[in-house]
Structure formats: structure tokens, C-alpha cells
Amino acid sequence: MKSNPKLTRRHFIQGLTLAGITVGVGAKLSASQAIRKVPKAKNLILMVSDGMNNGTLSAANHWMKLTENKESEWMRLYTDSLAKRLLVETTCADSLVTDSAAASSAWGIGHRVNMGSINTMSDGSMPTPLAVLAKQHGKSVGMVSTARITHATPAGFAASVANRNMEDPIAVQYLERALDVLLGGGDKHFNPIARKDKRNLYADYAQAGYRVVTKRSTMQQLKHTKNPILGVFCKDHLPYCIDRTHKESLKQQIPSLEEMTQVALKHLSQNPEGFVLQVEAGRVDHAGHANDPATILFEQLEFDRTIGLVRAFAEKEGDTLVAVTTDHGTGGFMLNGADDGYRNAQKRFLKMGHCKGSFDSIEEQLDPVNKSENIAAVVEKTLSIQLEETERKVLQKALQTDKSQSLYHTSNAMANALHPILFKRFSVNWTSHNHTADLVEMALFGPGSNLLPGYIENWQLHHAFRKALQI
């Protein structure tokens, strides 16, 4: 993809002066926005709901109010006057619509890069990413994700490669850069059977002193020592929260985002010099690509519970800067009005609570030879809905003619056939299967939370983090 010269000239040439320190070329912040002297942050926690549109955030808050009579943890950051609220523009160097690699790299190195790049500039140079800078200043570093731990968003914090698909080398870089906690999916990038070079990274990590765990129970039984941790719990991304909730075998094997984050905080907080931690709800994005409404809602709710965990830690410690945000929107999820007067929207929306699995779980239950044969029965059982005969035929026809597979497992043909069916049941809809260019939400609290104005570009966050941490 070619760079847009107009956008590059006006928006992408870096320009910000932080307390007199030039980090790019461009205009200074106004006097009212200038960074004030603030207490140093010992720790930094960046929480990322990957692919979260504002519609997803809104839906989670509606759900909490309707089912538990309270605001979401994210909204409580605002109602309790704890967090500053920011809007963030997510454009990357060669597109108005970014991917996760470029978005995370903006946080990682404080520059906008081309899509697909991990902390690699267009001239091939590789500035030192934030996690490595933190290690150089004596801090511990960790990443937690419900996606592969080598996936684009975690990698953008700590790795340097030309292309996000270089996940085998990314796994090696994590070891070389001595990261302290790695928890998520992605066995195929550590296992010698799956790696192209047949290198046994599990053995290499163990040799370097890491405690290597592959099961939820083993992770929970880890003793409180200073040895680093590598936890990889499945071959690919972790199963969706809705599937883990309704399948006992998954619940026993796969830890939740909250559980992994708790382990990371317990380990990293041992360092008297502090730590830097990224926590990613990576599968919000994947559910957005799949246009799977109940799944994206419950992924976001799991992330929201994790906000509460991090908030409790930060309030107790008093020296932790926390940023809660997303890298971009995906899919354009939105609760819509239903029928005349829109009064049925709430009733329909709540029906998603009866869903027992993701679209992925539906596909896993289909006949592998003739997927259209039992699609109607599986959809009815999994989503707790009753299909009309015309709807059954629409689903069967969609799978009979489907020749493609979407980026994250679920058939686009099936998802598109389900759109009008589920809109009638749940009152939710989508704009596409793709990323979007929304301005995204950020909550920022703790030492250094006054370093930025209420509207920023994503790359500016890197410099605020470094200023707050004094690294």
C-alpha cells in the first residue's frame, strides 16, 4: 500500500515537545496543554481491548446496568472521578485504517509505521521499543493476552521485526530480551513440532530459568519466586470466553484474562524498581471480524472485570499509571433501535445472555463434509433461538455456496447469513468484517495522567509513558 502524501505531511510527521524535550518535528502543545511536573510513576499498566468500537464499550455498560444494576468498571473510572477521559486517533503511516501491528508499534516506539510492521520504520530502522527501554532501566516487563502472546499487539510492546507474521522470531526475541512474564496462547511458535526451524523454545526458556506452564491449574499453583514465567495455554489464540464458560474441559485448561493478569501483577510487583505490563483482550477483535454479537459482548465483559482487578492494585499501590484503551475498532458493532419507538431493543439485547457458544463453536459442530446439513439445528441450540423455515434455508444455502474463510475462523458466508436473523433477535448489527477508523476511547489514571490533552494521536502515548516513568 502506498503512503498518502497529504496525510503523511500533515498527520504522520511526528511533532510533540514534552516538557522541553523534542521527540519529533512539529508544533508544540499549547501552554494550557503543556506537561506539568508530576510524581514519577513506578509502574505502568496498558490495558488494551483490541478492536473495541465505542458500540462495544456502550453495550458492555448497558449489559452491566441491566443485569447487575451497576455501571461497568470502565464507566466507574469516570463516575468515580478517578480517570481522565481521552479520545485517540489511530491512523497509521500508510492508511487511515490501521492494523494492530502499526497501532501497537505507535505505543511501542512513539512513531507511526506502515501496516504490518512491528516497531520498524519505513527506512528499515528499528527504534528501541518501550518494554526494552523499561528493562534497561531495571524494570520488570510482562505481557498478558487472550490471543497468541506473539501476536501483533503484545509484539508491538517488545519486539522488532519487519512483518507481524514473523511470530517464530518474535518468540525468540522475547527470550533474548529477557521479558519477565508472558501469558497467553501461541504454542505453535514455541513448540519444535510446529516451528519451522524445529527449535524447542520451551526447553530454551526453561534453560534460561523460566517457569514454563501450559495449564490453568499449573499456573495457579506457581510459587512466589523471582523466576520469570512463560505460560502458553493452547496452540493458537485462547478460546473465546463464552466457549470457556460453557465447556468444562476448556474451563479447566484455559485461564481467564483476570487470572493471568493476577499472576502477572503478583510476579512483576516484586521488583522494587517497578514494572511495565500490557494486558490485552485480543479476542474482542476476532469476534468483531466474525461479526459475532454475544461473543464480542462477553469478551468485553471479561476485559471489564480485569479493569476492576487492575484498579484495585493501582489504588492500593498509589504509584501506578494505568491506561485503558483500544488500538482500533473492528466490525462496527452497535445496539440498534428495534420496531416502532425502539422499546423492544432492551428485551432483544438481553436475549444474548442465553447464547451458549461462539460462531467458532457452531462451525466446530458442523458436519465437516456437508456443513449445511445440520447448520440450523446447531445454530438453534448454540444461540438459543428458534429459526423460521425460510431462515433455515438461507443458512443452508450460504454454507453450500461458501468458498472462503474469514481471517479468524468463522465463515463470512455464515456470519452474513446470520446478520438479519440475529438483528431480529438481538437488535445488534455491524458495518463490516474489517477494522474501522473510529476515534477510540481511553481512560488514564495514576501518576502522569495529566501528561496529555483530551485528544491525542496514538503515538503520543509512548512519550507520555516515558515521561511518567522517567525512562
Secondary structure, DSSP 8 states (H G I E B T S, - for coil): ----HHHIIIIIS---EETTEE-SSS----GGGS-------SEEEEEE-TT--HHHHHHHHHHHHHHHSS--HHHHHHHTT-SEEEEEE--BTTBSS--HHHHHHHHHHSS---TT-BS--TTS-----HHHHHHHTT-EEEEEEEEETTSHHHHHHH--BS-TT-HHHHHHHHHHTT-SEEEEE-GGGT-TTTSTT---HHHHHHHTT-EEE-SHHHHHT--S-SS-EEEE-SSSS---HHHHHH-HHHHHHS--HHHHHHHHHHHHTT-TT-EEEEEE-THHHHHHHHT-HHHHHHHHHHHHHHHHHHHHHHHHHS-EEEEEE-S-EETT-EE---SGGGTTHHHHHHGGGG--S-HHHHHHHS-SS-TTSSHHHHHHHHHT----HHHHHHHHHHHHH-----TTSS-HHHHHHHHHHHHHHH-EE-S-SSEE---EEEEEESTTTTSS-SEEETTHHHHHHHHHHT-
